[in-house]
Amino acid sequence: MKLPILDSPTASPPSSSRDRATELTWSQSLLERSVLTLPEDARILVAPGGRNAQLAVADLLKKNLLGNRTFVGFADDAPDPSLAECRKFEEAVSHGKPTHVLLCSRRPELEDKIHGRIQKQFPHLDIRSARSEIVRQFSENITPSRTRQLEDIDSVVIVMCKTCNLRCNFCYQSEFESRMDPAIFTQQLASVYPHARILSLVGGEVTFYRHALPFAQTIPDQYPHLQMELTTNGVGFNHDWAEVFCKTGGRIGFSVIAGTGNTYEAIAGKDCLSQVADNIRRVVALRDKVKSNLALTISAVITPQNQHELIDMVQLGYDLGVDSVGFGADSISDHQLDRKIIEKQIQQIRSENKIKVYVDRIGMVFPDLVPQLDNTTPCTSAADSIFVEVNGDVFVCCQSHMRIGSLQDQDIESIWCSDEGYAVEADVTSGQCATCPQDCVFRPPTVRPQATNCSI
């Protein structure tokens, strides 16, 4: 598959965010910033070759910013079969004959692993980290407009585990063993909870992690101001979980995977749809009984296997009495989705108007199928949010490419007030979003039109 040619308008920065000494280029990607520091005759290999690296390179080619530099491809241990330019490392080096390798992984430990491997096998290559470069640039060129404090943190997202009872074929996870050390969420993050407003638990499958429910049960009494959020496949969502969330309020997102049991089994390995539906019915009944303000939604990642069941899933949400239905798209297989099948169903869903339906990601795959709303809501994640990975790595959101620290060797206040923390905030609040993925719905549309919070 050839790299797409994408529109890339730039955004003007607010004058208060301009560098005092050096005029930075706005709306750059993390990759773009790094490429422009390389020699003019560089032959560039990008690793790993994920979706956002692909979009960023396409953006560079569209802007014609490579100069005399040459992009020779992507390298990855498990290359995306849909991208011809993505090869295994040894083949990529042999084929492209690069002089420089740009590391663009969200995970520092993966970058370290790739760096060590390439350095050992190909010691002549110049290996650089895009992350390190942007921290250096912002640290040198941007004066913080304020002092960051723990009291700023409004939203806390915790990846409690990678373990899961299902094996969905669209899942992005490559391992299903990791569990967060309970000390991280019970002790190391305790200083954040008194100030935060939202506490979100995600996995893996949180309801099958034995330390998750006891922790959640402490929240209503210790931190009654905290609203809880949970993302779950619903199979293990029992009465105890329902009681906690009806006390705290907030939101539960149930991934129902498919609209029929046969398709559910084809995607997840076994049919749990009726069990999930029963669990949802029980929490709806309890919510209504105690008059909780808990919001309930069901969602599904649209793949070639379930793309014909959008109407079934909307009907399921309506029958269960949830508040909304949401559809995403598998970023690996979205090019295999059948536009006609999806378009016909969206038209019917619109005409029936039974329940609020969100189609953000479908709008990013097929922009003209859903309303195109201008994203005028600025992203505040870099200034008021933390996302804590299962190993203790801290980001400002689930999509940010920039780790701002690790709870394995730092306390949360040191991480929040680190150079990396200031760098990401300066980047996002200025409108550059270089530390963000290019297909984030809050990013200025530097790559392609994006649908934000689109409902039909």
ROFI-639627 format. One record per residue (C-alpha): residue number from 1; x, y, z. Coordinates in pm, whole numbers. Layout:
N
+------+--------+--------+--------+
! resi !      x !      y !      z !
+------+--------+--------+--------+
!  NUM !      X !      Y !      Z !
...
+------+--------+--------+--------+
# end
This chain:
456
+------+--------+--------+--------+
! resi !      x !      y !      z !
+------+--------+--------+--------+
!    1 !      0 !      0 !      0 !
!    2 !    138 !    340 !    -92 !
!    3 !    166 !    610 !    169 !
!    4 !   -139 !    839 !    155 !
!    5 !   -106 !   1196 !     37 !
!    6 !   -274 !   1404 !    304 !
!    7 !   -372 !   1767 !    347 !
!    8 !   -160 !   1946 !    609 !
!    9 !   -263 !   2305 !    687 !
!   10 !    -70 !   2466 !    971 !
!   11 !   -212 !   2642 !   1272 !
!   12 !   -104 !   2979 !   1408 !
!   13 !     20 !   2978 !   1769 !
!   14 !   -104 !   3215 !   2035 !
!   15 !    145 !   3500 !   2066 !
!   16 !    198 !   3436 !   2438 !
!   17 !    341 !   3093 !   2356 !
!   18 !    603 !   3208 !   2109 !
!   19 !    965 !   3134 !   2184 !
!   20 !   1163 !   3440 !   2292 !
!   21 !   1473 !   3342 !   2096 !
!   22 !   1376 !   3102 !   1821 !
!   23 !   1060 !   3105 !   1611 !
!   24 !    939 !   2746 !   1611 !
!   25 !    732 !   2597 !   1332 !
!   26 !    380 !   2521 !   1452 !
!   27 !    171 !   2207 !   1410 !
!   28 !    476 !   1990 !   1357 !
!   29 !    475 !   1621 !   1434 !
!   30 !    725 !   1459 !   1665 !
!   31 !    880 !   1293 !   1363 !
!   32 !    900 !   1618 !   1168 !
!   33 !   1091 !   1794 !   1443 !
!   34 !   1345 !   1513 !   1452 !
!   35 !   1385 !   1485 !   1075 !
!   36 !   1470 !   1853 !   1045 !
!   37 !   1768 !   1806 !   1278 !
!   38 !   1925 !   1541 !   1052 !
!   39 !   2191 !   1612 !    785 !
!   40 !   2059 !   1708 !    444 !
!   41 !   2193 !   1388 !    287 !
!   42 !   2044 !   1156 !    550 !
!   43 !   1873 !    833 !    448 !
!   44 !   1608 !    780 !    715 !
!   45 !   1462 !    459 !    852 !
!   46 !   1174 !    499 !   1101 !
!   47 !   1114 !    246 !   1378 !
!   48 !    876 !    111 !   1485 !
!   49 !    640 !    145 !   1191 !
!   50 !    310 !    211 !   1364 !
!   51 !      2 !    389 !   1232 !
!   52 !    101 !    733 !   1354 !
!   53 !    454 !    701 !   1219 !
!   54 !    297 !    621 !    882 !
!   55 !     72 !    928 !    900 !
!   56 !    359 !   1152 !   1009 !
!   57 !    579 !   1041 !    719 !
!   58 !    292 !   1093 !    475 !
!   59 !    254 !   1443 !    620 !
!   60 !    626 !   1511 !    568 !
!   61 !    608 !   1399 !    207 !
!   62 !    301 !   1614 !    144 !
!   63 !    474 !   1918 !    294 !
!   64 !    789 !   1839 !     93 !
!   65 !   1000 !   1898 !    404 !
!   66 !   1256 !   1625 !    357 !
!   67 !   1478 !   1847 !    143 !
!   68 !   1759 !   1629 !     10 !
!   69 !   1695 !   1373 !    281 !
!   70 !   1550 !   1037 !    175 !
!   71 !   1291 !    830 !    357 !
!   72 !   1379 !    463 !    302 !
!   73 !   1100 !    291 !    495 !
!   74 !    976 !    159 !    827 !
!   75 !   1125 !   -118 !   1037 !
!   76 !    940 !   -332 !   1288 !
!   77 !    967 !   -674 !   1450 !
!   78 !    608 !   -738 !   1342 !
!   79 !    562 !   -522 !   1033 !
!   80 !    215 !   -415 !    929 !
!   81 !    134 !   -636 !    626 !
!   82 !    -78 !   -357 !    477 !
!   83 !    225 !   -131 !    436 !
!   84 !    477 !   -235 !    171 !
!   85 !    743 !      1 !    309 !
!   86 !    742 !   -175 !    649 !
!   87 !    996 !   -457 !    683 !
!   88 !   1175 !   -647 !    954 !
!   89 !   1482 !   -463 !   1081 !
!   90 !   1750 !   -665 !    903 !
!   91 !   1563 !   -658 !    572 !
!   92 !   1484 !   -286 !    609 !
!   93 !   1850 !   -196 !    663 !
!   94 !   1965 !   -418 !    380 !
!   95 !   1698 !   -287 !    142 !
!   96 !   1702 !     83 !    227 !
!   97 !   2066 !    133 !    322 !
!   98 !   1981 !    403 !    580 !
!   99 !   2234 !    633 !    744 !
!  100 !   2002 !    730 !   1029 !
!  101 !   1734 !    554 !   1234 !
!  102 !   1462 !    759 !   1405 !
!  103 !   1301 !    591 !   1705 !
!  104 !    939 !    699 !   1751 !
!  105 !    794 !    452 !   2000 !
!  106 !    557 !    560 !   2275 !
!  107 !    733 !    316 !   2507 !
!  108 !   1084 !    414 !   2622 !
!  109 !   1172 !     54 !   2710 !
!  110 !   1089 !    -52 !   2353 !
!  111 !   1303 !    229 !   2216 !
!  112 !   1590 !    113 !   2437 !
!  113 !   1546 !   -244 !   2314 !
!  114 !   1539 !   -137 !   1949 !
!  115 !   1835 !     97 !   2001 !
!  116 !   2046 !   -179 !   2156 !
!  117 !   1957 !   -427 !   1886 !
!  118 !   2035 !   -194 !   1596 !
!  119 !   2352 !    -64 !   1761 !
!  120 !   2478 !   -418 !   1805 !
!  121 !   2394 !   -536 !   1454 !
!  122 !   2455 !   -213 !   1263 !
!  123 !   2707 !     -2 !   1461 !
!  124 !   2756 !    236 !   1168 !
!  125 !   2401 !    374 !   1189 !
!  126 !   2320 !    702 !   1365 !
!  127 !   2028 !    623 !   1600 !
!  128 !   1821 !    906 !   1746 !
!  129 !   1514 !    931 !   1968 !
!  130 !   1244 !   1173 !   1859 !
!  131 !   1126 !   1199 !   2221 !
!  132 !   1464 !   1311 !   2356 !
!  133 !   1495 !   1571 !   2083 !
!  134 !   1165 !   1740 !   2157 !
!  135 !   1231 !   1756 !   2532 !
!  136 !   1561 !   1924 !   2456 !
!  137 !   1402 !   2174 !   2219 !
!  138 !   1122 !   2274 !   2455 !
!  139 !   1351 !   2285 !   2758 !
!  140 !   1584 !   2521 !   2577 !
!  141 !   1332 !   2737 !   2395 !
!  142 !   1012 !   2760 !   2598 !
!  143 !    967 !   2949 !   2923 !
!  144 !    688 !   2789 !   3133 !
!  145 !    392 !   3020 !   3176 !
!  146 !    305 !   2872 !   3517 !
!  147 !    427 !   2637 !   3790 !
!  148 !    275 !   2289 !   3771 !
!  149 !    123 !   2154 !   4094 !
!  150 !    -47 !   1827 !   4191 !
!  151 !   -366 !   2026 !   4252 !
!  152 !   -384 !   2079 !   3874 !
!  153 !   -463 !   1714 !   3811 !
!  154 !   -833 !   1671 !   3735 !
!  155 !   -836 !   1329 !   3569 !
!  156 !   -649 !   1009 !   3657 !
!  157 !   -652 !    706 !   3427 !
!  158 !   -498 !    384 !   3558 !
!  159 !   -416 !     80 !   3342 !
!  160 !   -458 !   -178 !   3617 !
!  161 !   -365 !   -486 !   3416 !
!  162 !   -309 !   -631 !   3072 !
!  163 !   -472 !   -961 !   3166 !
!  164 !   -800 !  -1039 !   2993 !
!  165 !  -1050 !  -1323 !   2980 !
!  166 !  -1100 !  -1277 !   2604 !
!  167 !   -869 !  -1276 !   2303 !
!  168 !  -1035 !  -1041 !   2055 !
!  169 !   -865 !  -1058 !   1717 !
!  170 !   -853 !   -677 !   1683 !
!  171 !   -686 !   -622 !   2022 !
!  172 !   -374 !   -404 !   2015 !
!  173 !   -220 !   -581 !   2316 !
!  174 !     70 !   -812 !   2250 !
!  175 !     89 !   -964 !   2600 !
!  176 !   -174 !  -1056 !   2857 !
!  177 !     26 !  -1114 !   3175 !
!  178 !    111 !   -777 !   3331 !
!  179 !    -62 !   -659 !   3647 !
!  180 !     -2 !   -327 !   3817 !
!  181 !    165 !   -335 !   4157 !
!  182 !   -122 !   -246 !   4394 !
!  183 !    112 !     -6 !   4576 !
!  184 !     98 !    224 !   4272 !
!  185 !   -277 !    291 !   4290 !
!  186 !   -321 !    253 !   4665 !
!  187 !    -14 !    447 !   4783 !
!  188 !    190 !    622 !   4515 !
!  189 !   -109 !    796 !   4359 !
!  190 !   -291 !    863 !   4687 !
!  191 !   -172 !   1226 !   4698 !
!  192 !   -356 !   1293 !   4369 !
!  193 !   -702 !   1160 !   4458 !
!  194 !   -803 !   1444 !   4698 !
!  195 !   -769 !   1696 !   4413 !
!  196 !   -889 !   1495 !   4111 !
!  197 !  -1246 !   1483 !   3984 !
!  198 !  -1239 !   1169 !   3766 !
!  199 !  -1076 !    832 !   3830 !
!  200 !  -1084 !    596 !   3534 !
!  201 !   -991 !    226 !   3549 !
!  202 !   -892 !     48 !   3228 !
!  203 !   -718 !   -273 !   3124 !
!  204 !   -688 !   -546 !   2998 !
!  205 !   -999 !   -652 !   3176 !
!  206 !  -1013 !   -477 !   3512 !
!  207 !  -1294 !   -686 !   3659 !
!  208 !  -1075 !   -999 !   3648 !
!  209 !   -786 !   -836 !   3839 !
!  210 !   -827 !   -939 !   4203 !
!  211 !   -698 !   -612 !   4353 !
!  212 !   -926 !   -389 !   4143 !
!  213 !  -1262 !   -432 !   4314 !
!  214 !  -1130 !   -395 !   4674 !
!  215 !   -962 !    -71 !   4568 !
!  216 !  -1271 !     59 !   4390 !
!  217 !  -1486 !    -18 !   4695 !
!  218 !  -1276 !    221 !   4906 !
!  219 !  -1341 !    521 !   4680 !
!  220 !  -1700 !    618 !   4777 !
!  221 !  -1607 !    658 !   5145 !
!  222 !  -1251 !    791 !   5119 !
!  223 !  -1298 !   1018 !   4817 !
!  224 !  -1673 !   1081 !   4774 !
!  225 !  -1604 !   1364 !   4529 !
!  226 !  -1437 !   1128 !   4279 !
!  227 !  -1645 !   1013 !   3985 !
!  228 !  -1540 !    669 !   3863 !
!  229 !  -1512 !    551 !   3505 !
!  230 !  -1458 !    197 !   3384 !
!  231 !  -1392 !     36 !   3048 !
!  232 !  -1490 !   -332 !   3052 !
!  233 !  -1602 !   -617 !   2831 !
!  234 !  -1873 !   -675 !   3092 !
!  235 !  -1827 !  -1049 !   3135 !
!  236 !  -1711 !  -1015 !   3495 !
!  237 !  -1917 !   -709 !   3585 !
!  238 !  -2112 !   -840 !   3885 !
!  239 !  -2339 !   -685 !   4148 !
!  240 !  -2045 !   -570 !   4364 !
!  241 !  -1907 !   -366 !   4075 !
!  242 !  -2252 !   -227 !   4000 !
!  243 !  -2296 !   -112 !   4361 !
!  244 !  -1964 !     77 !   4361 !
!  245 !  -2042 !    265 !   4041 !
!  246 !  -2395 !    350 !   4136 !
!  247 !  -2250 !    513 !   4448 !
!  248 !  -1976 !    711 !   4276 !
!  249 !  -2156 !    800 !   3956 !
!  250 !  -1942 !    857 !   3651 !
!  251 !  -1946 !    633 !   3346 !
!  252 !  -1916 !    268 !   3242 !
!  253 !  -1828 !    176 !   2887 !
!  254 !  -1919 !   -181 !   2797 !
!  255 !  -1748 !   -329 !   2492 !
!  256 !  -2011 !   -560 !   2346 !
!  257 !  -1787 !   -655 !   2050 !
!  258 !  -2069 !   -764 !   1817 !
!  259 !  -2443 !   -764 !   1765 !
!  260 !  -2490 !  -1141 !   1750 !
!  261 !  -2346 !  -1433 !   1944 !
!  262 !  -2193 !  -1600 !   1640 !
!  263 !  -1994 !  -1292 !   1544 !
!  264 !  -1898 !  -1231 !   1907 !
!  265 !  -1750 !  -1582 !   1918 !
!  266 !  -1570 !  -1535 !   1586 !
!  267 !  -1402 !  -1219 !   1717 !
!  268 !  -1347 !  -1299 !   2086 !
!  269 !  -1303 !  -1676 !   2080 !
!  270 !  -1622 !  -1753 !   2271 !
!  271 !  -1978 !  -1624 !   2286 !
!  272 !  -2038 !  -1414 !   2598 !
!  273 !  -2287 !  -1167 !   2449 !
!  274 !  -2596 !  -1284 !   2641 !
!  275 !  -2400 !  -1289 !   2969 !
!  276 !  -2278 !   -935 !   2908 !
!  277 !  -2632 !   -821 !   2821 !
!  278 !  -2766 !   -970 !   3146 !
!  279 !  -2495 !   -789 !   3346 !
!  280 !  -2584 !   -461 !   3178 !
!  281 !  -2954 !   -510 !   3249 !
!  282 !  -2877 !   -556 !   3618 !
!  283 !  -2671 !   -240 !   3649 !
!  284 !  -2938 !    -43 !   3458 !
!  285 !  -3199 !   -169 !   3700 !
!  286 !  -2988 !    -81 !   4003 !
!  287 !  -2905 !    261 !   3863 !
!  288 !  -3272 !    338 !   3813 !
!  289 !  -3363 !    204 !   4157 !
!  290 !  -3111 !    417 !   4352 !
!  291 !  -3144 !    711 !   4110 !
!  292 !  -2772 !    722 !   4037 !
!  293 !  -2630 !    966 !   3781 !
!  294 !  -2417 !    684 !   3635 !
!  295 !  -2385 !    706 !   3255 !
!  296 !  -2386 !    380 !   3061 !
!  297 !  -2270 !    319 !   2707 !
!  298 !  -2202 !     18 !   2489 !
!  299 !  -1942 !     24 !   2214 !
!  300 !  -1767 !   -188 !   1957 !
!  301 !  -1460 !   -173 !   1738 !
!  302 !  -1582 !   -210 !   1381 !
!  303 !  -1394 !   -478 !   1189 !
!  304 !  -1465 !   -665 !    866 !
!  305 !  -1631 !   -936 !   1077 !
!  306 !  -1890 !   -723 !   1259 !
!  307 !  -1933 !   -432 !   1015 !
!  308 !  -2274 !   -564 !    908 !
!  309 !  -2408 !   -555 !   1267 !
!  310 !  -2413 !   -183 !   1350 !
!  311 !  -2794 !   -180 !   1351 !
!  312 !  -2803 !   -489 !   1575 !
!  313 !  -2574 !   -318 !   1827 !
!  314 !  -2778 !      3 !   1824 !
!  315 !  -3093 !   -203 !   1883 !
!  316 !  -2918 !   -387 !   2166 !
!  317 !  -2825 !    -60 !   2333 !
!  318 !  -3182 !     65 !   2300 !
!  319 !  -3327 !   -258 !   2441 !
!  320 !  -3086 !   -260 !   2735 !
!  321 !  -3167 !     99 !   2830 !
!  322 !  -2815 !    241 !   2810 !
!  323 !  -2755 !    608 !   2730 !
!  324 !  -2553 !    579 !   2410 !
!  325 !  -2378 !    354 !   2162 !
!  326 !  -2030 !    418 !   2025 !
!  327 !  -1840 !    276 !   1729 !
!  328 !  -1466 !    275 !   1673 !
!  329 !  -1256 !    124 !   1397 !
!  330 !   -965 !   -116 !   1392 !
!  331 !   -671 !     93 !   1270 !
!  332 !   -504 !   -213 !   1115 !
!  333 !   -805 !   -342 !    920 !
!  334 !   -992 !    -16 !    855 !
!  335 !   -884 !    -27 !    490 !
!  336 !  -1078 !   -356 !    462 !
!  337 !  -1408 !   -208 !    579 !
!  338 !  -1689 !   -203 !    324 !
!  339 !  -1809 !    154 !    284 !
!  340 !  -2141 !     60 !    127 !
!  341 !  -2234 !   -176 !    412 !
!  342 !  -2151 !     85 !    675 !
!  343 !  -2312 !    375 !    489 !
!  344 !  -2643 !    194 !    446 !
!  345 !  -2660 !    117 !    818 !
!  346 !  -2567 !    470 !    923 !
!  347 !  -2850 !    604 !    707 !
!  348 !  -3098 !    370 !    876 !
!  349 !  -2965 !    454 !   1224 !
!  350 !  -3009 !    823 !   1148 !
!  351 !  -3364 !    776 !   1023 !
!  352 !  -3473 !    572 !   1326 !
!  353 !  -3298 !    797 !   1581 !
!  354 !  -3359 !    555 !   1869 !
!  355 !  -3058 !    640 !   2082 !
!  356 !  -2752 !    865 !   2072 !
!  357 !  -2485 !    702 !   1857 !
!  358 !  -2124 !    820 !   1839 !
!  359 !  -1927 !    743 !   1524 !
!  360 !  -1606 !    940 !   1575 !
!  361 !  -1365 !    680 !   1446 !
!  362 !  -1582 !    577 !   1154 !
!  363 !  -1576 !    943 !   1061 !
!  364 !  -1199 !    929 !   1054 !
!  365 !  -1204 !    632 !    817 !
!  366 !  -1489 !    763 !    600 !
!  367 !  -1502 !   1139 !    675 !
!  368 !  -1794 !   1215 !    447 !
!  369 !  -2026 !    959 !    610 !
!  370 !  -2071 !   1153 !    934 !
!  371 !  -2114 !   1521 !   1022 !
!  372 !  -1786 !   1710 !   1013 !
!  373 !  -1773 !   1920 !   1327 !
!  374 !  -1503 !   2180 !   1383 !
!  375 !  -1302 !   2089 !   1690 !
!  376 !  -1309 !   2414 !   1884 !
!  377 !  -1259 !   2250 !   2223 !
!  378 !   -891 !   2274 !   2316 !
!  379 !   -718 !   1970 !   2460 !
!  380 !   -636 !   2017 !   2829 !
!  381 !   -486 !   1675 !   2902 !
!  382 !   -128 !   1800 !   2923 !
!  383 !   -227 !   2049 !   3193 !
!  384 !   -475 !   1851 !   3402 !
!  385 !   -450 !   1476 !   3339 !
!  386 !   -231 !   1173 !   3402 !
!  387 !   -243 !    832 !   3240 !
!  388 !    -56 !    564 !   3435 !
!  389 !     52 !    253 !   3246 !
!  390 !     55 !    -90 !   3406 !
!  391 !    431 !    -68 !   3467 !
!  392 !    409 !    274 !   3634 !
!  393 !    500 !    485 !   3330 !
!  394 !    314 !    817 !   3337 !
!  395 !    176 !    999 !   3034 !
!  396 !    -69 !   1289 !   3011 !
!  397 !   -325 !   1084 !   2819 !
!  398 !   -376 !    743 !   2663 !
!  399 !   -246 !    858 !   2325 !
!  400 !     46 !   1087 !   2408 !
!  401 !    378 !    975 !   2266 !
!  402 !    577 !   1132 !   2550 !
!  403 !    635 !    956 !   2880 !
!  404 !    682 !   1223 !   3148 !
!  405 !    822 !    986 !   3411 !
!  406 !    797 !    649 !   3584 !
!  407 !    660 !    564 !   3928 !
!  408 !    918 !    287 !   3946 !
!  409 !   1185 !    540 !   4043 !
!  410 !   1007 !    875 !   4093 !
!  411 !    719 !   1009 !   4301 !
!  412 !    417 !   1152 !   4125 !
!  413 !    492 !   1513 !   4217 !
!  414 !    843 !   1491 !   4071 !
!  415 !    701 !   1339 !   3754 !
!  416 !    427 !   1601 !   3718 !
!  417 !    680 !   1883 !   3760 !
!  418 !    953 !   1725 !   3542 !
!  419 !   1110 !   1880 !   3231 !
!  420 !    910 !   1629 !   3027 !
!  421 !    587 !   1740 !   3193 !
!  422 !    655 !   2104 !   3115 !
!  423 !    762 !   2016 !   2761 !
!  424 !    441 !   1829 !   2680 !
!  425 !    223 !   2104 !   2830 !
!  426 !    406 !   2374 !   2633 !
!  427 !    372 !   2166 !   2318 !
!  428 !     -1 !   2096 !   2349 !
!  429 !   -115 !   2435 !   2481 !
!  430 !     75 !   2608 !   2201 !
!  431 !   -123 !   2412 !   1944 !
!  432 !    172 !   2216 !   1808 !
!  433 !     75 !   1874 !   1942 !
!  434 !    404 !   1727 !   1826 !
!  435 !    398 !   1489 !   2122 !
!  436 !     54 !   1365 !   2020 !
!  437 !    -54 !   1104 !   1764 !
!  438 !   -155 !   1252 !   1433 !
!  439 !   -495 !   1084 !   1435 !
!  440 !   -595 !   1212 !   1779 !
!  441 !   -938 !   1375 !   1753 !
!  442 !   -820 !   1676 !   1956 !
!  443 !   -519 !   1744 !   1736 !
!  444 !   -551 !   2033 !   1490 !
!  445 !   -639 !   1879 !   1152 !
!  446 !   -283 !   1877 !   1019 !
!  447 !   -322 !   1536 !    860 !
!  448 !   -682 !   1490 !    752 !
!  449 !  -1034 !   1602 !    843 !
!  450 !  -1139 !   1442 !   1167 !
!  451 !  -1480 !   1393 !   1322 !
!  452 !  -1496 !   1495 !   1687 !
!  453 !  -1775 !   1379 !   1915 !
!  454 !  -1994 !   1310 !   1614 !
!  455 !  -2332 !   1166 !   1698 !
!  456 !  -2603 !   1064 !   1455 !
+------+--------+--------+--------+
# end
